[in-house]
Amino acid sequence: MDSYTPARLILCCMVYSVSGEGCSLNLKPSRVVVGFGESVSVSCEATRPVRVLGWESTLGASHTQQEQVVQWKVDSLIDWIEEPICYGVFHTAPRQCEEKLNLVLYKKPDSVNIRHVDHTGPMVEKRKYQLLCEVQNIAPVQYLTLKWYRGEAMVHNHSFSDLTSSSPVQVSSILEITPTRAENGASYSCVAELELGPEGPQPLPSVASDSLNVSVHFSPTFIRPETEVVELIAGAETVLNCTATGHPTPVYSWQLPSPTQQSVGDEAILVSSSLVPGAYTCTASNSVEKKTKNFVVKAKTKGV
């Protein structure tokens, strides 16, 4: 035997393992999406004569030496690291072949909760605030989309596709808002949704948080903010309207042109037949801001 014989012997005795397009095994289905604790069954079929055909798995392992098809079956799948592999040992090259099952085991979250970040009580218009949505024990997180809603309208969505954990995890998302007065009384919520592909269940597995209602305080705004000039008419009542919108509801005070004038109270609308000419100032105030509106009361010019 020459000096190269050992090398030839080593080459002739190597076992080649093929997977992918060159493999003579078909998995049906090739991708499986199954809920935590549910049953699953997948068949592996050899497309050419096979000596041994089987499944390598921590659960449901099996093999056959007579059939061209072998089943992998689990009554209740709860193993997050399960990676079933179908293998075949053939009579002709390639002698060994394997196909890994694309298995997605999913679990809806135990809970989805929404709350304020570092804030209690009402918000103030045009200030920035943060809302936090926390998702407990969801898997696999890379298929999660967290959707934020104001009322029925979606305002933001957060994908976690950059994460890769297959077992349940806790994740969160922050929504920054700058509320306006139109959002007083609005409700916010978040929905955790698993988008598991065409093999996944429909409708998509999802869990929604409770609604978080927000109270927005805003400063008084006068219905007519400009200075008003009002003429006195003898024998008639004069009306000065200082009505403003605001939250909390504004309280009113009046500054009269003469300190000796009778008090006119704290109503938004001043109605009197005894006003004298001069400048009247109304102040509308709440916990956010204090604003004033001016009135100029003039005696009616004769002949006009």
C-alpha positions as CSV (number, residue, x, y, z in Angstrom):
1,M,0.0,0.0,0.0
2,D,1.5,3.4,-1.0
3,S,1.8,6.3,1.3
4,Y,-1.5,7.9,0.2
5,T,-3.6,4.9,1.1
6,P,-4.6,6.2,4.7
7,A,-5.8,9.5,3.2
8,R,-8.0,7.7,0.7
9,L,-9.4,5.4,3.5
10,I,-10.3,8.5,5.6
11,L,-12.1,10.1,2.7
12,C,-14.1,7.0,1.8
13,C,-15.3,6.6,5.4
14,M,-16.5,10.2,6.1
15,V,-20.2,10.7,6.7
16,Y,-21.7,13.6,4.8
17,S,-24.8,15.4,6.2
18,V,-26.8,17.4,3.8
19,S,-29.6,19.9,4.6
20,G,-31.6,22.4,2.6
21,E,-32.2,22.1,-1.1
22,G,-30.0,19.0,-1.4
23,C,-31.9,17.1,1.2
24,S,-34.3,14.3,0.3
25,L,-36.7,15.1,3.1
26,N,-40.0,17.0,3.0
27,L,-41.6,18.5,6.1
28,K,-45.4,18.9,6.1
29,P,-46.0,21.6,7.1
30,S,-42.5,23.2,6.9
31,R,-43.4,26.0,9.3
32,V,-45.6,25.5,12.4
33,V,-47.0,28.1,14.7
34,V,-48.4,26.6,17.9
35,G,-49.8,28.2,21.1
36,F,-48.2,27.3,24.5
37,G,-49.7,24.1,25.8
38,E,-51.4,23.2,22.5
39,S,-50.8,20.0,20.5
40,V,-48.7,19.8,17.3
41,S,-48.1,17.2,14.6
42,V,-45.7,17.3,11.6
43,S,-44.8,14.6,9.1
44,C,-41.4,14.0,7.6
45,E,-41.3,12.2,4.2
46,A,-38.3,10.8,2.4
47,T,-38.3,11.2,-1.3
48,R,-36.0,8.3,-2.0
49,P,-35.4,4.9,-0.4
50,V,-34.2,5.3,3.2
51,R,-32.6,2.9,5.7
52,V,-33.7,4.9,8.9
53,L,-36.0,7.9,9.1
54,G,-36.6,9.7,12.4
55,W,-37.1,12.8,14.5
56,E,-34.5,14.1,16.9
57,S,-36.3,16.0,19.7
58,T,-36.5,16.3,23.5
59,L,-40.2,15.7,23.1
60,G,-41.9,13.2,20.7
61,A,-38.7,11.7,19.3
62,S,-39.4,8.7,17.0
63,H,-37.9,6.7,14.1
64,T,-38.8,4.0,11.6
65,Q,-36.9,1.5,9.4
66,Q,-39.8,0.4,7.3
67,E,-41.7,3.5,6.3
68,Q,-41.0,6.5,4.0
69,V,-42.9,8.9,6.4
70,V,-42.5,9.5,10.2
71,Q,-44.5,11.7,12.5
72,W,-43.4,14.2,15.2
73,K,-46.3,14.6,17.6
74,V,-46.6,16.3,21.0
75,D,-49.9,16.5,22.9
76,S,-49.0,19.7,24.9
77,L,-45.9,21.7,23.7
78,I,-44.4,23.7,26.6
79,D,-40.7,23.5,25.9
80,W,-39.4,26.9,24.8
81,I,-36.1,25.5,23.4
82,E,-37.6,22.7,21.4
83,E,-35.9,22.4,18.0
84,P,-37.1,19.2,16.2
85,I,-34.9,17.8,13.4
86,C,-35.9,15.2,11.0
87,Y,-33.0,13.0,9.8
88,G,-32.7,10.2,7.2
89,V,-29.9,7.6,6.6
90,F,-30.0,6.5,3.0
91,H,-28.7,3.7,0.9
92,T,-27.0,6.0,-1.6
93,A,-25.1,9.3,-1.4
94,P,-25.7,11.6,0.2
95,R,-25.9,9.0,3.0
96,Q,-27.2,11.3,5.7
97,C,-29.7,14.2,5.5
98,E,-31.5,16.4,8.0
99,E,-34.1,19.1,8.0
100,K,-34.8,21.4,11.0
101,L,-38.5,22.3,11.6
102,N,-39.3,25.9,11.6
103,L,-41.2,25.9,14.9
104,V,-42.8,29.0,16.5
105,L,-44.1,28.5,20.0
106,Y,-46.1,31.6,21.1
107,K,-47.8,32.8,24.2
108,K,-50.1,35.8,24.7
109,P,-49.0,38.1,27.6
110,D,-50.2,37.6,31.1
111,S,-51.1,41.3,31.3
112,V,-50.8,44.6,29.5
113,N,-50.8,47.7,31.7
114,I,-50.7,51.4,31.0
115,R,-49.7,54.2,33.4
116,H,-48.2,57.7,33.7
117,V,-44.4,58.1,34.1
118,D,-43.4,60.3,37.0
119,H,-46.7,62.1,37.2
120,T,-49.9,62.1,39.1
121,G,-53.1,64.2,38.8
122,P,-54.3,66.3,35.8
123,M,-52.0,67.3,32.9
124,V,-51.6,70.9,31.8
125,E,-52.1,71.8,28.1
126,K,-48.9,72.1,25.9
127,R,-46.6,70.4,28.5
128,K,-44.9,67.2,27.7
129,Y,-45.8,63.9,29.4
130,Q,-44.9,60.2,29.1
131,L,-47.2,57.2,29.2
132,L,-45.8,53.7,29.8
133,C,-47.2,50.5,28.5
134,E,-45.8,47.3,30.2
135,V,-46.3,43.8,28.7
136,Q,-45.7,40.8,31.0
137,N,-44.5,37.4,29.8
138,I,-45.0,37.4,26.0
139,A,-43.3,35.1,23.5
140,P,-41.7,35.3,21.0
141,V,-41.1,39.0,21.4
142,Q,-39.7,39.5,17.9
143,Y,-43.2,39.0,16.6
144,L,-44.7,41.6,18.9
145,T,-46.2,44.9,17.8
146,L,-47.4,47.2,20.5
147,K,-50.1,49.6,19.3
148,W,-51.0,52.8,21.1
149,Y,-54.5,54.2,20.8
150,R,-56.2,57.5,21.7
151,G,-59.8,56.6,21.7
152,E,-60.3,54.5,18.6
153,A,-57.4,56.1,16.6
154,M,-54.0,54.4,16.6
155,V,-51.4,57.1,17.3
156,H,-48.2,55.0,17.4
157,N,-46.9,51.4,17.0
158,H,-43.7,49.9,18.4
159,S,-42.1,46.8,16.9
160,F,-39.7,44.5,18.8
161,S,-38.3,42.7,15.7
162,D,-34.7,43.5,16.8
163,L,-35.1,41.2,19.9
164,T,-34.6,37.5,19.5
165,S,-35.7,35.7,22.7
166,S,-37.8,32.6,22.1
167,S,-39.0,32.3,25.8
168,P,-41.4,34.7,27.6
169,V,-40.0,38.2,28.4
170,Q,-41.2,41.5,29.8
171,V,-41.1,44.5,27.5
172,S,-42.3,48.1,27.6
173,S,-43.0,51.1,25.4
174,I,-43.1,54.8,26.2
175,L,-45.5,57.3,24.4
176,E,-44.7,61.0,24.7
177,I,-47.7,63.3,24.4
178,T,-48.3,67.0,24.5
179,P,-52.0,67.3,25.2
180,T,-54.3,70.0,24.0
181,R,-57.6,71.2,25.5
182,A,-59.4,69.1,22.9
183,E,-57.9,66.0,24.5
184,N,-59.4,66.7,27.9
185,G,-61.3,63.5,28.9
186,A,-59.5,61.4,26.1
187,S,-58.7,57.8,26.8
188,Y,-55.4,56.1,26.0
189,S,-54.8,52.4,25.7
190,C,-52.2,50.0,24.3
191,V,-52.6,46.6,22.6
192,A,-50.0,43.8,22.4
193,E,-50.4,42.0,19.1
194,L,-48.5,38.9,17.9
195,E,-48.0,39.0,14.1
196,L,-47.0,35.3,13.5
197,G,-47.1,35.1,9.7
198,P,-49.5,33.3,7.4
199,E,-49.3,30.1,9.4
200,G,-50.3,31.9,12.6
201,P,-53.9,32.1,14.0
202,Q,-56.5,34.6,12.8
203,P,-57.5,37.0,14.2
204,L,-54.1,37.8,15.6
205,P,-53.5,36.9,19.2
206,S,-53.8,40.2,21.2
207,V,-54.3,41.5,24.7
208,A,-55.4,45.1,25.4
209,S,-54.7,47.3,28.4
210,D,-57.4,49.0,30.4
211,S,-58.1,52.6,29.2
212,L,-56.3,55.5,30.9
213,N,-58.4,58.6,31.0
214,V,-56.5,61.9,31.0
215,S,-57.7,65.2,32.5
216,V,-56.2,68.2,30.8
217,H,-56.1,71.6,32.5
218,F,-56.0,74.7,30.3
219,S,-56.0,78.4,30.9
220,P,-59.1,80.6,30.5
221,T,-59.9,81.7,26.9
222,F,-62.5,84.5,26.5
223,I,-65.2,84.0,24.0
224,R,-64.5,87.6,22.8
225,P,-61.0,88.5,24.0
226,E,-60.7,92.0,22.4
227,T,-61.5,95.2,24.3
228,E,-65.2,96.0,24.0
229,V,-66.7,99.5,23.8
230,V,-70.2,99.6,25.2
231,E,-72.6,102.7,25.2
232,L,-74.9,103.5,28.1
233,I,-78.5,103.9,27.2
234,A,-80.7,105.7,29.7
235,G,-83.2,103.5,31.4
236,A,-81.7,100.3,29.8
237,E,-79.6,97.6,31.3
238,T,-76.0,97.4,30.2
239,V,-74.5,94.0,29.6
240,L,-70.7,93.2,29.9
241,N,-70.0,89.6,28.9
242,C,-66.7,88.2,30.2
243,T,-67.4,84.5,29.7
244,A,-64.3,82.3,29.2
245,T,-63.8,78.6,28.7
246,G,-61.2,76.9,30.8
247,H,-60.4,73.8,32.9
248,P,-60.9,74.0,35.8
249,T,-63.8,76.3,35.3
250,P,-62.6,79.9,35.7
251,V,-63.7,82.2,38.6
252,Y,-64.3,85.9,37.9
253,S,-63.6,89.2,39.5
254,W,-64.4,92.8,38.4
255,Q,-62.4,96.0,38.7
256,L,-64.7,99.0,38.5
257,P,-63.8,102.6,37.4
258,S,-64.9,104.0,40.8
259,P,-63.9,102.5,44.1
260,T,-67.2,103.8,45.6
261,Q,-69.3,101.9,43.1
262,Q,-71.4,99.1,44.5
263,S,-69.9,95.6,44.2
264,V,-71.0,93.7,41.1
265,G,-70.3,90.2,42.3
266,D,-68.2,87.5,40.7
267,E,-70.3,86.4,37.7
268,A,-69.0,86.1,34.2
269,I,-71.8,88.4,32.8
270,L,-72.3,91.8,34.4
271,V,-75.9,93.1,33.9
272,S,-76.7,96.5,35.4
273,S,-78.7,99.7,34.8
274,S,-76.6,101.7,37.2
275,L,-73.1,101.5,35.5
276,V,-71.1,104.7,35.2
277,P,-68.8,105.6,32.3
278,G,-65.3,104.4,32.6
279,A,-63.0,101.4,32.2
280,Y,-64.1,98.0,33.6
281,T,-61.7,95.1,33.9
282,C,-62.8,91.5,34.2
283,T,-60.3,88.8,35.4
284,A,-60.9,85.1,34.7
285,S,-58.6,82.8,36.6
286,N,-58.0,79.1,37.3
287,S,-55.1,77.0,38.6
288,V,-53.3,77.3,35.2
289,E,-53.4,81.1,34.5
290,K,-55.1,84.4,35.1
291,K,-56.3,86.5,32.2
292,T,-58.0,89.9,31.9
293,K,-60.5,91.4,29.5
294,N,-61.3,95.2,29.2
295,F,-64.5,97.0,28.6
296,V,-64.9,100.7,28.0
297,V,-68.3,102.1,29.0
298,K,-69.3,105.4,27.4
299,A,-72.2,107.7,27.8
300,K,-74.4,107.7,24.6
301,T,-73.6,110.8,22.6
302,K,-76.5,113.2,22.2
303,G,-78.1,113.3,18.9
304,V,-76.8,109.9,17.8
